[in-house]
């Protein structure tokens, strides 16, 4: 079984037709799993529905606490892309090198609700990675995975890339 923690981010944003802004209503994750015809055994828990730029140290502490308390050795976290690396680093620092768990964080550059999102692909990739990677903390985007301390978000291209090359 894979534990999935939902934290919000662009992944779960919706367009509010009245205000013209992006808002959170409810997670799209169950629908995404259904549309992707996933047969992976998962347990889903929404921790928060916020933009990652608004995430606080207390929010990150909650994520760490939930990772520590989870009985499952494989955890996937949906997260906003702007601070996903910071959260991954917080998890790694709090849990340590010998965590005994594989934790993969993923997100989307375009909201799933827009129909042209990378979210569905990123979710599927992250589900695959969390099943095969050894224990550690990783970020998965656009079919690639990175160790949390070897990735950066290129803000000019909107692409996650290896920061060691």
C-alpha positions, 0 to 999 in steps of 0.5 A: 500500500502507498500512502498519498498525502495531499497538500494542494499546489497547482495540482489541485487548483480550480478556476473561479469563474466569478473572480477569475482567480485560481482557488482550491475546492477539493482534491482531484486525486481520486478522479485522476487515479480513476481516469488513469485506471490505476490499480495501485493500492493507495490510502489518501489523506488530505493534509492541507489545500494551499499554494506552496508559496503560502506554506509555513514551517508549521505546515511542513512540520505537519507533513514531516509528522505524518510521514513519520507516523505513516505505517506505509514504507512508501509515501507520495506527496502532492505539492506545489512546485514553487517550494517542493524542494524546500519541503523535501529538504525539511522531510529529509533533515527531520527523518535522516538518512536511514529513514526506511521509507521511500518518499516522492513529492510531485506536482504540476505546472498547470492545474489538472482542471484545465485539461492540459495539465502535466498533473496526470502524467506526473502522478502516474510517474510518481506512483511508479517511482515510489514503488521502485526507488530505494528509501530516500526523499525524491522529487518527481516531475515530467517523467524524471525523478531526482534526489531532493538535494540534486534538483532545482526548478529552472524558473526560466524554462519551468522545468525541473533539472539536475542541479549537479550537472 
